[in-house]
Structures are given as structure tokens and as C-alpha cells.
Amino acid sequence: MARRPFSLSAYLAYARGRGATAIATPPARPAGQLLWLHAGEPGSARALAALATRLRIQRPELAVLITGQSDHAPEGALRADLPGESPAEVAAFLEHWRPQIGFWTGQELRPALLQKLQEAGTRLVLLDARDLPWSSPAPSWVPDPTAAGLQFFDRICPVDEPARRRLRRAGVEERVMPTVGPLTDSAPPLDCNAKLYEEMAGILTGRPVWLAARLRGAQEAEEVLHAHKRAVRLAHRLLLILVPATHDLAPEVAEVARNSGLRLCAWEAGEMPDENTQVLVTEDASELGLWYRLAPVAFLGGSLVNGHGGEDPMEAAAHGIALLYGPNVGRHLPAYSRLAEAGAARIVRDFDSLSGALSQLVAPDRAAAMAHAGWEVITQGAELTDEMIALACGWLDESELA
């Protein structure tokens, strides 16, 4: 047996001295195999949920448990608290859940839990490892156990080469991290009526079009319409498609549009845009798949006003579209940052900067370059997801034969 690193021995001694903390009684464990997802950072739960959903298409009987920031979860997934590091807490977690596979995200590790999971035969994958310091619940006087904790993972996926170098310096072998890239929500594009798309594409041929998707009320609609008025001065045939986030918000968004002085087309009333239409107003997001396909540029709502945290940008990026967004996107900040770093998304602060960005992106080549960058981000995430699904299926097969 390999000798245990001193840092890990010291940490486990510290963990043994900690008292168990009370946690909520976990739900019953279903029979059969179980996949455990730990979302240790904001935004990772959605990507993990997409991975689990695709895996369950091939393994419908697979139960799913999610811990950590479980703001998104696959349908039917169980939720539980992550246990503390005392031996009693770790043992209770393992005895109850007995996961066959665990996918972990976040820069904080739990070495005592990870060690016992490995000893119990759970196959562990660390996703989205970043070029950032690692942490654990250990106090500063305990030798840092995170390098030893990384050795418990069967596979580690760094997001980029700097992250790979940091892991290599921590003693992680190259064979454990063959894949570089971030895990993204690679959900398929939204549905669209093909005949309606063909009809609308014919009507809008030659016209520049942009989309304001999932607007959160009158204030955000006013900002968008101000930007559109300014952009129309430079591109007089520019058409705006206005989509409120919910049906309940439609009346106030429509009222702002009517008061704008722009020429409107009411979609739900059966009207179709003509050469004079400047704004197409919808009542909800039910046909967003159509609008994403028709507009090469989209502003994503819930981001110019406080209190909403923005909309998921991966939904729009999956359609090959240049993205604009406001500063209030805290709920999906990692996804927006990833797209912005790739050149697929651009932040705007107000209607003035929004109109300026629009004036630049009316040029088809500029919008196409951003859309292509977004598509590369989506494709990269899809490739990693495919690899993880194949890996998990192989491990589940081995578990069934054991």
C-alpha cells in the first residue's frame, strides 16, 4: 500500500477531532445505480444537469443525486447536503448513497470524503478545474491537503492549459487529465416551425434584424427601444423583434412599444411585418426558436435592470447568434464570461452603448464572427460532454459486472 502523504494524515487527524454537524435527513435512496453531481461553484449546476440528462437518455434507470449549488437539477433528481469531514458524517453519506460515479466541480475539495469514496469504489471526475488556488476546510495550521486530495480523482478535466500546468505542479499525472476544456450546457437548439421559418425568412430577406429576448418589463423595454431608435438612423431598414420574458409582462412591454412612435407589428394578432415595420412585438417566448434563427444579433434581457440576474446565454449561443447583454448577469456569470472571453458576447451598459454595439453588428461579417466564436464554445462543451457520457457508461457497465 502506498504511504499516505503527511499533509493528508494531518488533515484526517484534524477531521477526526471535529464534531459532526446536524444536517437534514436525506431522502430515500432509490434502488440501482446512482450518479452523484456536486456543483461547487455558481453556474456549474446547469451544465452538470445537462450532462446527467443526456446520460439518462442512455441509462433511464440511473438515479441522480445533486449536492452543492443545486439551482438547476435534472428532472427527478434527489437533493442533499454535502456532509462534513468528520468520520461519522462521511460514513453516513457513503452508507446511505453508495454512488457509482461522482462528478465534482469547484475549487474546494473534501479530502476525507473523497478518500472514502475512492476506497468504496466510486469513480470520481473533477470537471472545470481552473488556474486558481485550491482550498479545503482545513485551518491554516494544518498542512495543505489539496494536492493529496486531487489524487483521489480518476479523471480531471482542466479548463485550459494554465489550469493543466497548475495541476501538474500539484502532482497530477498527465494520464489523468487527457482532455482540456470547460463543461458547458450543450442543450440542443429550441424547436421551430420549419414552414413558418421559411415564410418569415422570405419576408425579411435583405433586412437587418435583431432580437431583444426575454425582456423583464417596461424599464428594460424602454432602454431597448431607445437604442433601436438611434440605430435606425444609421440602418433605416433595421427591424427589432421584441420578446417579453413571460406572458404576464407582455402588456407593459407592448404599451412601451406603442408609446415609442415606431411602426409596430403585433405578432399574436396575426399581423406580418412589411417594409415599413420597425418593431415586431410578441407576447411571450414560446416561439423564441424561430426568432433566434431569424436574427443574427440578440440582446438578452434581465441584464440591464437589477434583480433578475440575467438569462442563460447558452440557449441563444446554441443557435449561432451574436450576443449582447447588460451588467446584471450574476446568475449566469461563468457562462457569460466564457462567451465574452471567446469573443462571442459583448457587454453593454445602457441604451447608448447598446445602440453603438448594434451599429457595428449590423455589418454581417461582424455578427458572423461573434456567432462563430459562440458556436465553438458550444461545440467544445458538447465534445467534452460526449466524452464524459462514454466514460460514465463504461464505468457503469463495469459496476454491473462487479
Helices and strands as residue ranges (DSSP letters): H 6-16, E 34-39, H 44-58, E 63-68, E 78-79, H 87-97, E 101-105, H 111-119, E 123-129, H 146-150, E 155-158, H 161-169, G 174-176, H 194-203, E 209-215, H 218-234, E 239-244, G 247-249, H 250-258, E 264-266, G 267-269, E 279-281, H 288-294, E 297-300, H 313-317, E 322-325, G 330-332, H 333-342, E 345-347, H 351-361, H 364-401
